[in-house]
């Protein structure tokens, strides 16, 4: 199993697959926003940022997947983005399941001054909704609950692929 993960991670196809899946999920978020008229909250915007990190990890890994250092950097970005996205989706779900007037999310995104996504691309990163509002459900799950599943699968996958790199190094 580790041999498969290790050899697959050294192909451009694997990294482009990660980038394409993440890109399609970003397009899905935009469809929900503009096609279904669902306003994104600040947690939605941060979850989009985490998904964007996964997409960039895929693009970075696709540059030269045979180079171990580049794969390790890509894995780092993939793992951090997946873990952060999972944490955000969990917190977002808690806002929806246990609404509390004393524990709410912000109304404005607070990106660092050197990375003002809400200013650079307000059509994608400007929050206009409320975190505790459940405006869409599928099979009994809200959007952040589905994101918990998506980010958890991504995190487990990234850790399996990452662990396969070390197994390969130990064999050499």
Secondary structure as UniProt FT lines:
FT   HELIX           2..9
FT   HELIX           12..30
FT   HELIX           31..35
FT   HELIX           42..63
FT   TURN            65..66
FT   HELIX           68..97
FT   TURN            101..102
FT   TURN            113..114
FT   HELIX           117..120
FT   HELIX           122..125
FT   TURN            131..132
FT   STRAND          137..138
FT   TURN            139..140
FT   STRAND          141..142
FT   HELIX           143..171
//
